[in-house]
């Protein structure tokens, strides 16, 4: 089947990204635009339109207006997803040879930025939920332990990265963490790709947005947690710690010189949807409906895990001896397509999809699966990676990535230096980064993970020759 045919293929209940539900919840003005003559909207950076890095034109005006509405000092629209904006942000807050403190669940794009900019990632371990195999955000006590260790680190740490919320919707008290990092003299970048709609500030039960919590730089994905088209994202900056002209220059290194005018329009309209009266009303209703679905399914006996994002449902399939990958295949077979299968869980993105009838359909599907699963497995707790609380590569990420390298069997790699990212996808979180030394403990853990993720954790690894 051709790619173009697959784009319109009917897939059942679409509980996966992008969050607009295959067009159902696209902003009205964007839907109106897409109904016009095909391609009429495909324009270059004409003088009256401009681009994300232009000082004049409609896009510059739109970015300024969005910054004011959301309480930021500056705003840049992105058409290379959150990835491009995170990478530019990292280059803006550290010079070559400097170090950035970041959690082990940092997205691969941040490690790639360290490769590009010859920046040292100082990685801190985070809490791990072994009953389901998920990383969990740190609290202030955990962060204090990490910062205490940095005092003996001989690297020049200039900034810190926080991930909030996680892919599964877990969140931390950002305000306290950011305040503590600022006290340490560090600039703070928050990867809030999955929490854009928190900034709507319409529900006291939602986590505080990273902007409101005081982050210096914040990156939001507009297709993951708002109503934008895939690849749309936004970067916000506030305060005096990061020079906006440096940010713009770093964006210029990574942004295309031919940004899609359709995607830029989608950035503007997705943000307006979060702040308009009708958009807020619809979002509030969606949150209420999502919470109702969660409670109904919970009361019906489905093993759902509690999180902080009502628009994410996490099914703890391994609690009943069912691998998340097997559960995913079953749900797809019965017309319900989730977002993220893992060994222990299956995560559904409710997004802005219509939720009528969802609880009944999921309950019916789940109980059919239980009946079909005549020989459930007994899952032990999923072992954590046992990373040190604080670590950094033994060789420059940039040098390791660019060095001569060769593939070796994982069980023969002890004492060698990784030349590449080993990174299950989704959600794209590295278990090994360029420059890290492979010790036997890490190798044993990766071999164990291979049994759960045979298609994601390789038995060969690329190492520096």
Secondary structure, DSSP 8 states (H G I E B T S, - for coil): --HHHHTT---SEE-SSSTTTTTTTS-HHHHHHHTSSTTTT-----TTT--TT-SSSHHHHHHHHHHHHHT-SEEEEESSHHHHHHHHHHHHH--TT-EEEEETT-BHHHHHHHHHHT-EEEEE---EETTTTEE----HHHHHHHHHHHTT--S-EEEEEEE-S-TT-----HHHHHHHHHHTT-EEEEE-TT-GGGGG---TTS---TTTTT-SEEEEETTTSSS--TT-EEEEE-SSSS-HHHHHHHHHHHS-SS--HHHHHHHHHHHHHHHSHHHHHHHHHHHHHHHHHHHHHHHTT--B---S-TTEEEE-GGGGT--HHHHHHHHHHTTEE-SEE-SS-EEEE-TT---TTHHHHHHHHHHHHHHH-SS-------------SEEE-SS-HHHHHHS-EEEEEGGG-TT-BB-S-EEETTTTEEEE-TT-B--HHHHHHHHHHHHH-TTTS-SEEEEE-
